[in-house]
Every structure is written in C-alpha cells, then in structure tokens.
Amino acid sequence: MTLLLTVLGAVLCSWTASSEVVPQADFNPQSMAGKWYLVGFATNAQWFVNRRDSMKVGTAMFTPTADGDLDLSYASLNSDGSCWRLNNLAKKTDMPGKFTYTSERWGNENDMRMVDVKYDEYAVIHTIKTKGGVITVVNKLYGRSMDLSADLLEKFRQFSLETGVLPENIAFLPRNAECPAA
C-alpha cells in the first residue's frame, strides 16, 4: 500500500508540474521553420526505458502552415540503414506556442508546448501525451546543429527534472547519420 501511494503521489506531482508548463509568450511559428536535430529526450514512459540505449539523433522538419499550425515530420536512421519516420499536424490553440494533435501511429492525444526557443540555436518542447487515461510527459531538446553547449544540456536536464522525469530517463542522444529525403 505504501508503494502504491508513493507511485500515485509521484504521478500526481509530475502531472501537476506538467500542467503548469507555460509556452514561450512570443512564440513565432514562422521562425521555427526548417530542420532541427533531436539532441535530448526525456520521459518516464516505459517504452523509452526499454529503447533508450538504441536511440540516436534524428532530424525533424517544422513547417508552419498558412493557418498557423505546424506540420511536423521526423526521421531517424536505424542501424540496419532503414529509416523510422513519423508525421503529425499540430493544430494551434488560443495560447501562442501551444499546439494539439492526435498521433495517427500511436493513437494518443498530444498537448505540445514550445517552452524555450532561440530560433537559430535550440528549442525545448514539452508534450503531455494522453492515451486510455494514462498521462505521459515527453521533453525534447532540438538544436539547429547536433552540437549544443553544456549549459543548454544542463538547462534541459534541470527542466526535465522539474517536470517529473527521473534522472535516469533523461538522455542526450549520440550522433547519427541522416535519413535520405523521403
């Protein structure tokens, strides 16, 4: 019973912390356009715990639409030379820097917040994923290059800890070759 209460408390704390994460006030979708490298990844999701060691840097393309939404495409080169790809259309909300989408691949609802963005250097994105009543937090650190400063990596680590991610579930991904254009 004590273990159950401890786990429940941790889940509630992480959910509360996540719901208070506010997007960058002056977020500009047009400035987000282009290629980004996924350098840091943090979540307590079980699938990540099992796959963490096989993950490597991938590339994301953010394409703003005329309506203010963001078309997201992601690609990561697998060790066998094949590419893992994912596409979603994130719909803008009334709050600048906050988008929502349903993942066609995973069937989860996503509340994505652009937390800290310096458009020519890095972006910290916080996503609250919900499926079947289960809430998962995912933080991602993107860079315009694969090389980000130690200060930025530490900033991402601290942010992830503040949103309830366990220290061992914060990863900085090893370099990887890019997938060819689709």
N, C-alpha and C positions, 0 to 999 in steps of 0.2 A: 504494500500500500504506500509506503514511504517513497519507493522508487516511482510509482505511478504519479504521485503528487509532485515529485521533483520534475519529472518529464513534462507533466502538464504545465507546471509553472514556467519552465524554460520555453515551451511553445508559446504560451500566452505573452511572455515578455518579448520574445522575438517578433510576434505578430504586432504587438503594441508599438514596438520600436519602428517596425517597417511602415505601419500606417501613418507614422508621423514624419516620414521622409518626404521632404518638400523638393519639387523640381527647381532648377535654376530659374530665377524670376524672369530673366531677359533672354530665355532660350530662343534661338533663331534656327528653324529647321533648314533654311537655305544654306546656312553656314556649316551645317552638319554633313552636307552632301559630299559624296566621294568615298574613297577607300580608307578603311580603318583596319588595324590588326588587333585581334583579340589577344591581349597580353596577360590579363589577370582574370581569374574566375573564382568565385566564392559562393558556396551554398551548402546547406546541410542535407540536401536531397540524397537519398540512398543510392540512386544510380551514379551520382558523382563520386561517392565514397568508393564504389566498385570500379569506376572507369578512370579515375583521376590520373593514375600513372601512365595511361595510354594517350592522354590528351596533349595536343601541341597547338602552337599558334595557328590560327586560321584567319581568313580575311572576311570582312563584312563590307557591303556596299550599302550606304544610306542614300536613298533617292527621294527627295521631297516631291510631293505631288502638287498640282495646282490648287487642290482643296486644303492643303496644309497637313496632309497625312504624311507618313514616312513609309516608303517601300523598303523593306529590309531583306537583303539576301546574304547568306553566309556560306562559306565553303572552306573545307579543311581537307588537306591531303592525307590520306590514310597510308599506313606503312606499306601496303601492297600496291600503291600507286593509284588506287581509285580515289574518287572524291566524295566526301559526305557533304550534301548540300541541303539548305533549308531556306524557305522564303516565307515571309509574312507581310501583311499590310497593316501597319499600326495606325489606327484612327486617332486623330487629335481629339482632345476633350476641351472643356471650357477652361481648363487650367493650362497655361503655356508650359510646355515641357513634359506634359503627362499625356500618354497615349495608351490605348487599349487594343488588344487583338485576341482572337482565338486561334490557337495553333492548330492548323489542319492536321499536322503529323501526330501531335500528342493529345489533342482534344482538351487542352487546358485554357482557362481564361487568364489573360495576362494584363496586369496593370504596370506599365513601364514608365519610369520617371528618369528624366535626364537630370541627374543630380549636380554634376560639376563638369562643365565643359569649357575647355580652352581649344577652340576650333582648329587651330593649326598644330596642336600638340596631343591632347588627350581628352577622353570622355569617360566619366563614371556613370554607369547606368544601373539603376536599382529596379528589379522587377519582382512583383508579387504574383506568383502563379497559383491558381486555384483549380483543383480537379477533384470531384467527388467529395467535397468538403475538406480536403486536405490542402493546407496552405504551405507553400514553399517560397523561400526568398532566394533570389539569384542576383548577385552583384557581378558586373562585368567591367573590366578596365580595358578600354580601347586606346590605341595610340596611332598617330599618323605614320609612325615607324615602329619597328619591333623593339627598339631600344628606348626605354623610358628611364628617367632618373631614379636613383634610390629613394629620393624624397617622395616622388609620386607613388612608387610601390608601397612605401610605408604609409602614406596617406590613405591608399586603397585598403591596406591591411587594417588600419585603425577604423575606417568607415565600416568595413565588413564585420569587425568585432562588435561595433556599436549597433549593428542591425541583427545581432544574434547568431552570427556564423561562428562556429567553433574554429579555433586557430588552425587545427589540422585540416580544415576544409577550405583553406584559402590557398590558392595555387597560382604561381607565376609560371606560365606555360613555356616550354622550350621552343626555340626557333624551329621553323619548318619551311619547306619549300611551298610555293603557292600552287593551287589548282589551276589548270589552264582555263581560259574563259569558256563559259558554257555555250 
